[in-house]
Every structure is written in C-alpha cells, then in structure tokens.
C-alpha cells in the first residue's frame, strides 16, 4: 500500500500537481537548473503564492529506490521546524499512464512523477563560498554560519521526539539565505534514531 502523503494541518507541506510543477519551473527549463545529485535534479520555481521555491525532481534510477528515497526524505522533512533546517513547503506524487516499447511491442506503462518543493535559499550552498582565511567572509559571518549549523544539528539530535542522523553532511548540503543564515538540507540518507542506533552503517550510498 502506498504511504499517505496528504497534509494534516495547514502548517504542513501542500500537495502540488505535476502540471503545476512543470508550470512553475517553466517546463524544467535548463536556465532554472540549480543543481543535480544522486537522487534528483533541483530547479528554481516561481509559485503564485509561495514566490521563489526550489523544486527537487526525483529521478528514476533503480526500480523501487526512487519511491523509497522519496518517502524517506519526505517523512523526515515534513515535521522539521527550525530556522537552520531547510523548510519543505510542498510535494508532488502523481502517476501517469503512457505508451512504451517493450519486447518490440507498444505497451501501457505507469510513470510516477515525484518532486519535493523547498524554500528558495538565495546564496546557494556553502561549498560555493568556502575560501582561505584571507578571502571571502569575515570572522563574524563565519562564526554565524558555524553556530547556525551547530544549532541545526542540535535540533535534529535534541529537539525532536525521534532524533535524526543526517549521514551526508557536507558543504554542498548547507545552504545560505539572504542574511547568510545556514540551513541544513538534503535528508535523503537520514535515519531516525531507534533500537538499531548502536549499529554501524555499512551503506555505500551517499558522498565519499
């Protein structure tokens, strides 16, 4: 049975149609491309009520993996409320019947469109701003970024009923807003602390 993704309160992310996702990204215009990772491609979108947003379109790679990663990231993000955690504002999960060629014949296939929509963070990733001590940000800004990252991680560890391990924290997954406030992003590999929290992870998924 497919997990339910309907929102339960007005403060939770909204469900958006695939047609709207295409519209706000100008049909996935390459000029709107913000980045690409192992599980998805991110575009800048312009929503009528939300303004600028980041739209992460999940790519179809291994059968079943896209579905698993989508629900993992969605369920980990939907309840997070902190200034140093990127905010999830919408999502899309919609199936579409289309013709495909299989074994030399035209058959009907189901294509599932999935996307996650986040607040748009104007200054991009921390990775773009890293420099040596004689260039870039002054110490005040650097300390602000370091402290904000620590506050976000503290919230994930101590501010939730079920703490979360990120598993892929790196400069590319730290976003900076207009005021240089850092926001931890990309929770596709995160895991809830539970009975297995004393076990080591041997997964090769993620970033070296």
Secondary structure per residue as TSV (DSSP state, phi and psi in degrees):
chain	resnum	aa	ss	phi	psi
A	1	X	-	360.0	135.3
A	2	X	-	-73.6	131.3
A	3	X	-	-58.0	143.8
A	4	X	-	-78.4	132.2
A	5	X	-	-116.6	7.6
A	6	X	-	-67.4	141.0
A	7	X	-	-73.8	150.4
A	8	X	S	-108.8	-21.2
A	9	X	S	-135.9	162.9
A	10	X	T	-66.5	-16.8
A	11	X	T	-87.7	-8.2
A	12	X	S	-87.5	161.8
A	13	X	-	-59.5	146.0
A	14	X	E	-88.7	148.3
A	15	X	E	-86.5	126.8
A	16	X	-	-116.6	146.9
A	17	X	-	-77.3	156.9
A	18	X	H	-65.1	-34.5
A	19	X	H	-61.9	-38.9
A	20	X	H	-69.3	-38.4
A	21	X	H	-58.5	-44.6
A	22	X	H	-63.7	-40.4
A	23	X	H	-65.5	-46.2
A	24	X	H	-75.4	-16.5
A	25	X	T	-101.3	9.8
A	26	X	T	55.2	49.7
A	27	X	T	57.7	44.7
A	28	X	T	56.7	48.9
A	29	X	-	-62.5	132.8
A	30	X	G	-60.7	-26.1
A	31	X	G	-69.3	-17.2
A	32	X	G	-95.1	1.2
A	33	X	E	-66.8	126.9
A	34	X	E	-104.1	-28.3
A	35	X	E	172.3	171.0
A	36	X	E	-146.0	137.7
A	37	X	-	-132.7	-167.3
A	38	X	S	-65.0	-29.6
A	39	X	S	-115.5	-4.6
A	40	X	E	-172.1	170.1
A	41	X	E	-117.9	136.7
A	42	X	E	-110.1	129.4
A	43	X	E	-120.0	153.6
A	44	X	E	-84.7	130.1
A	45	X	E	-121.3	157.8
A	46	X	E	-123.5	109.2
A	47	X	E	-99.0	142.9
A	48	X	T	-57.5	-41.8
A	49	X	T	-102.5	-30.0
A	50	X	T	-89.8	-14.3
A	51	X	E	77.6	-141.5
A	52	X	E	-74.7	132.6
A	53	X	E	-138.6	163.2
A	54	X	E	-105.9	126.8
A	55	X	E	-111.3	113.4
A	56	X	E	-96.9	109.5
A	57	X	E	-92.9	119.2
A	58	X	E	-74.5	129.6
A	59	X	-	-87.3	154.5
A	60	X	-	-95.4	112.2
A	61	X	-	-117.0	-86.8
A	62	X	S	-94.2	134.4
A	63	X	T	-53.5	123.8
A	64	X	T	91.0	-25.5
A	65	X	H	-70.8	-42.2
A	66	X	H	-60.3	-40.7
A	67	X	H	-65.0	-44.2
A	68	X	H	-62.5	-47.4
A	69	X	H	-67.3	-37.4
A	70	X	H	-60.1	-51.1
A	71	X	H	-68.9	-32.4
A	72	X	H	-64.5	-49.1
A	73	X	H	-67.9	-40.9
A	74	X	H	-61.1	-50.7
A	75	X	H	-68.0	-29.6
A	76	X	H	-75.4	-28.9
A	77	X	H	-92.0	-28.8
A	78	X	T	-59.8	-29.8
A	79	X	T	-102.4	5.2
A	80	X	-	-83.4	126.4
A	81	X	-	-133.9	92.7
A	82	X	-	-158.1	143.0
A	83	X	T	-64.8	-19.3
A	84	X	T	-104.8	17.0
A	85	X	B	-123.3	128.9
A	86	X	-	-58.8	137.8
A	87	X	-	-92.1	129.2
A	88	X	E	-85.2	122.8
A	89	X	E	-114.8	-11.4
A	90	X	E	-168.8	168.2
A	91	X	E	-154.0	162.1
A	92	X	E	-137.2	132.2
A	93	X	E	-145.0	108.0
A	94	X	E	-146.0	133.2
A	95	X	E	-98.2	148.9
A	96	X	E	-141.0	129.6
A	97	X	E	-83.7	132.5
A	98	X	E	-148.6	160.0
A	99	X	E	-83.5	140.7
A	100	X	E	-143.3	153.7
A	101	X	E	-91.2	128.5
A	102	X	E	-141.1	121.6
A	103	X	T	55.7	39.2
A	104	X	T	79.0	6.6
A	105	X	E	-124.7	154.5
A	106	X	E	-86.1	120.6
A	107	X	E	-125.7	160.1
A	108	X	E	-85.4	129.6
A	109	X	E	-128.7	151.8
A	110	X	E	-101.4	120.4
A	111	X	E	-104.8	123.8
A	112	X	E	-103.5	120.5
A	113	X	E	-94.2	127.9
A	114	X	E	-132.3	138.1
A	115	X	E	-152.6	149.8
A	116	X	E	-119.6	134.0
A	117	X	E	-113.8	127.2
A	118	X	E	-120.1	164.5
A	119	X	E	-58.2	144.1
A	120	X	-	-85.2	124.3
A	121	X	-	-107.0	108.4
A	122	X	T	-65.1	-32.1
A	123	X	T	-91.7	9.5
A	124	X	-	68.7	-159.4
A	125	X	B	-83.4	156.0
A	126	X	G	-60.8	-30.4
A	127	X	G	-57.6	-31.8
A	128	X	G	-73.8	-15.5
A	129	X	G	-112.0	-0.8
A	130	X	-	-69.8	132.7
A	131	X	-	-152.2	174.8
A	132	X	-	-77.4	176.4
A	133	X	T	-67.6	-15.3
A	134	X	T	-96.3	0.1
A	135	X	S	-132.6	170.3
A	136	X	S	73.3	-140.3
A	137	X	S	-71.3	150.6
A	138	X	-	-77.5	173.2
A	139	X	H	-63.2	-33.9
A	140	X	H	-59.6	-46.0
A	141	X	H	-68.5	-41.6
A	142	X	H	-60.7	-43.5
A	143	X	H	-64.8	-39.0
A	144	X	H	-60.3	-41.8
A	145	X	H	-67.7	-46.6
A	146	X	H	-59.5	-47.4
A	147	X	H	-63.2	-40.5
A	148	X	H	-64.7	-41.0
A	149	X	H	-61.4	-44.8
A	150	X	H	-62.5	-39.0
A	151	X	H	-65.5	-39.1
A	152	X	H	-64.7	-43.3
A	153	X	H	-67.3	-36.2
A	154	X	H	-64.3	-39.8
A	155	X	H	-61.7	-44.4
A	156	X	H	-62.6	-34.2
A	157	X	H	-87.5	-38.8
A	158	X	H	-118.0	-15.2
A	159	X	S	-97.6	5.1
A	160	X	S	-120.7	153.1
A	161	X	S	-62.3	-39.2
A	162	X	S	-120.7	100.1
A	163	X	-	-56.9	154.3
A	164	X	E	-121.9	134.8
A	165	X	E	-96.5	134.8
A	166	X	-	-79.2	-47.4
A	167	X	S	78.2	-11.5
A	168	X	-	-144.8	43.8
A	169	X	-	-76.4	124.0
A	170	X	S	-159.1	165.8
A	171	X	G	-54.9	-34.2
A	172	X	G	-64.3	-24.7
A	173	X	G	-101.6	14.9
A	174	X	E	-113.1	117.2
A	175	X	E	-104.2	149.5
A	176	X	E	-119.0	127.5
A	177	X	-	-86.3	-171.2
A	178	X	T	-57.7	-32.3
A	179	X	T	-98.0	15.9
A	180	X	-	63.8	26.4
A	181	X	-	-81.3	123.4
A	182	X	E	-78.1	146.8
A	183	X	E	-135.4	122.1
A	184	X	E	-71.9	133.3
A	185	X	-	-134.4	176.3
A	186	X	-	62.7	84.7
A	187	X	-	-103.6	22.1
A	188	X	T	-62.1	-25.3
A	189	X	T	-105.3	0.5
A	190	X	-	-66.3	158.7
A	191	X	E	-142.8	137.6
A	192	X	E	-75.8	139.1
A	193	X	-	-66.8	133.1
A	194	X	S	-154.2	-150.8
A	195	X	T	-63.4	-25.9
A	196	X	T	-92.5	13.8
A	197	X	T	-70.2	-5.2
A	198	X	T	-96.0	-3.3
A	199	X	S	-85.4	153.2
A	200	X	-	-89.9	146.3
A	201	X	-	-91.7	133.7
A	202	X	-	-114.4	13.9
A	203	X	-	-68.1	140.9
A	204	X	-	-95.2	3.9
A	205	X	-	-76.9	140.8
A	206	X	S	120.5	-149.1
A	207	X	-	-116.1	135.1
A	208	X	-	-68.3	360.0
